[in-house]
Amino acid sequence: MKKFVYPAVLLGCLLVIPFESALAQIDDAIVGINLGHAQTDTVEQQTTLLNELKTAGVHVIRAGIGPDDKGLDLVKRIYAQNIKILWIIPLKYPPNVLIRPWRPKEFPGVWAQPALSLADPDQFRAYFAPLLAKLEAMNIELAGFELGNELNMTAFNGEFPVPGEGKQFGLNDLYHDPEAEQIATGYLQYLKVLAVLKDIRDHSKANLHTPIMTAGFGAYEAPEGPFPPPAKPGTQTDMVSVNATLDFMRANGLDKLVDAYAVHVYPWANGPGQPAAAAGRQSRLAKYVLAECRSPGSADRKPCWITEWGLRNTDTSCPVHEADQVSLIEEMRNNFRPYVEQRRLLGMFYYAWVDPMENFGVFRCGSLTQSGRLAIAPMDVKDSPSNAASCQECIRIRVGLPRIVGGPGPGIPDNPLTEIQLPNGRFRGFSASSTTYAIDGATPSDMGGTAVPVLPPRPRGQYGESGEWINHVERSGKSVLGWVHDETGDGPGMGQKSMPLAVSENDGLSWRSLGQIITGKDSLTKGRITGEGDCTAVDGKDGYYYAYCGRNTNPGTIVALAAVANPGPGNWKKYFEGEWSQPGLGGDATTLARGIGTTTARWLITGETLNLGWVPGQQGLRLYFSQDHFHFTALPEPILVVDPYVSWAHRLQEPHELMAYWSLLDANTGANQLGDHWLLFYLDLQPHESFDKRYQVSRPIEISRSRKPDEPQVGVMLAHWYNAKLHDHWSTVAPVPGNYSEYKLEAKSGYLMTAADPKRPSVELEDCVSQWPGHPDHILIQKDVCESHGYQRLRTPGWVFSTPQPGTQPLYRCYSEAEKSHFAANSEDCDHAGKMETLLGYDLKE
């Protein structure tokens, strides 16, 4: 949060990418650096500075533009160096406006500023319009317009009183707190000035498409706790959180006036290289800085540009000691990367090139420092974000509440669900059962709408005559590619699998086959299932698509790749004996390690390929990681407890629950390029039910990399449901048919472990249901007790500790005499809904 002077100070620079191009492409990010001076330098000093910037590869400068001849002359010389300007524009006020005085001794860093509510739209028009006209006359195409700076903070908005109370106001305060209500008045006036800027921009020529963004709103990264968090203690200044500022302005028309939100972040520099500290920085970035950001074209909100970020280095020696800064800058760039890949973040500007006062400068000792080179290096998301594998022992996974979004039915889901985001901001999922269907929803998890057929089986005598299942979709320019699982031959026990590629020009409502891309070495054989199929694919962001496919002869999972630029028939290569050497059509392939499945995704945080599968001989669904697309390592604990695998052929003889057709999608984008908020979709067949009662289930997964010592790695949420009609309480981790309709969610009761703790005593629980006449009585009880008490076992939901442990809470088995029904609760009084029978153990609070 640096001092901002209008218009005499140049403030920043970034790599040249016209805004329309930035919106149209995913591969490149805008990266830059704030300057801190230039307009007041001599011409010789300016020339030296511009040469330094050009040598460093800087092509766009974030700057204020002086309205006089000297300022316009500097603009000409900047553009002569092929450097563009992101123009930071001051607000204008009436003559003789009252200005809050500068009192550096009492309040250092709080500048002389008028109240934002006094900003004058007419004065702004009189200033901005002729200056832009002069630039247009020189055919100057700007990189962007940024109106104001950190107006949500005391330092740059005279609306805030000094001294303040050290508060950070939230959205509710802007409507009800007297001080915050006055700040909100200034926000409304700011929107009026923005409207003038937009009107003038919209009538320009060279800058008709130059993006408008908000002032860079400053964030204070508070520790975990209530939201909004308090402002920095002891500052005697107040602020409004970034989220509250944007939400208030959006409610009053902001999104009609801007193309992007500008935000600032100065992350804490504690614990360089320490996983817990790194996880804290990542978490605070997500919560307090970038929570409002969305990809371009989204119906809800705009993308963000970080127009200031930096890490202080107080070392003044030459050469510079900067090991911590290099480590932290690399870490923050990796934190930014998933937002860049999702196009929620389009630009990042480091603070600062030279900064002798606050020690953020990266041009020191006559040259650009190593941390500076890293800070302004291009961020090409096709490059792997890290050469190192994820710290798997540091990963903490919490699997959330399951939700049945489709079914029961005899058909779909019969394959993995895959999604794209539509131009209107909604999402379209694809599921299938011989025919592929499209299902639209408002969010990636909202896949319970009407299923519309979009891809039927092919004509008799052709591949795909028995059905076409789209297993994965991927946008490619204006088109959508679909990886299609085909089956040919419909005799008893026979069928040949293969994978063609299809293309759609209307967001998946109709498809045209490009031909087969992956086939096996075998042929259609009576009485056998042959071929290779069931593939899901992922963009490796290295120029290649990778497809993970099931093979029926010599059963197992194989992998093939093709260039993203040309993934059509004849261009796929299978991995065989250490090389990508065998053709996709009919070639041989090496089988991946046992347990690896065909579900694939990519973790944006590390660039690793993910896979879901089974560890042979062990209970549960496992998450696998790979750096090379072939060698995978399983996370030690399963992400879900699943009873021993039951095949389709044996399901009629086995009572176990059947879960299949997994897919991992990002909770924000619906793609299989994952941040830290995932969605797990799968088919669920309840215990003892037949195939005509298939359900489509969605459940959230939250990932963090700040696991505490001895903390269980995986936890699955336990929930208490209640069906008033059946008088049935049900505490379970499983999807509940009729969730949120017949069954009401009563409580979230913590998390169960997915495996017994290897060092501390634990108890395995079972989810059971009564077998006697009348309404069902679901009970959560210790293992091997169900059958001897007249109950039928449904599943193993998980484990609890036998004794109290850090981060745990008691879990009691309770009984409602009125309802004749059992449930679980964390309070000894059973949430006033029944009587406590026994202590089951201790589950995880979070």
Buried (B, 14 or more C-beta within 10 A) or exposed (E): BBEBBBBEBBBBBBBBBBBEEBBEEBEBBBBBBBBBBBBEBEEEEBEEBBEBBEEBBBBBBBBBBBBEEEBBEBBEEBBEBEBBBBBBBBBBBEEEBEBBEEEEEEBEBBBEBBBBBBBBBEBBBEBBBEBBEBBBEEEBBBBBBBBBBBBBBBBBBBBBBBBBEBBBBBBEBBEEBEBBEBBBBBBBBBBBBBBBBBEBBEEBEBBEBBBBBBBBBBBBBBEEEEBBBBBBEEBBBBBBBBBBBBBBBBEBEBBEBBBBBBBBBBBEBEBBEEBBBBBBBBBBBBBBBBBBBBBBBBEEBBBBBBBBBBBBBEBEEEEBEBEBBBBBBBBBBBBBBBBBBBBBBBBBBBBBBBBEEBBBBBBBEEBBBBBBBBBBBEBEBBEBBBEEEBEBEBBBBBBBBBBBBBBBBEBBBBBBBBBBBBEEBBBBBBBBBBBBBBBBBEBBBBBBBEBEEBBEBBEEEEBBBBBBBBBBBBBBEEBBBBBBBBBBBEEEEBBBBBBBBBBBEEBBBEBEBBEBBBBBBBEBBEEBBBBBBBBBBBBBBEEBBBBBBBBBBEEBBBBBBBEBEEBBBEBBBBBBEEEBEBBBBBBBBBBBBEBBBBBBBBBBBBBBBBBBBBBEEEBBBBBBBBBEBBEBBBBBBBBBBBBEBBEEEEBEEBEBBBBBBBBBBBBBBBBBBBBBBBBBBBBBBBBEBEBEBBBBBBBBBBBBBBBEEEEBBBBBBBBBBBBEEBBBBBBBBBBBBEBEEBBEEBBEBBBBBBBBBEEEEBBBBBBBBBEEEEBBBBBBBBEEBBEEEEBBBBBBBBBBBBEEBEBBBBBBBBBBEEBBBBBBBBBEEBBEBBEBBEBBBBBBEE
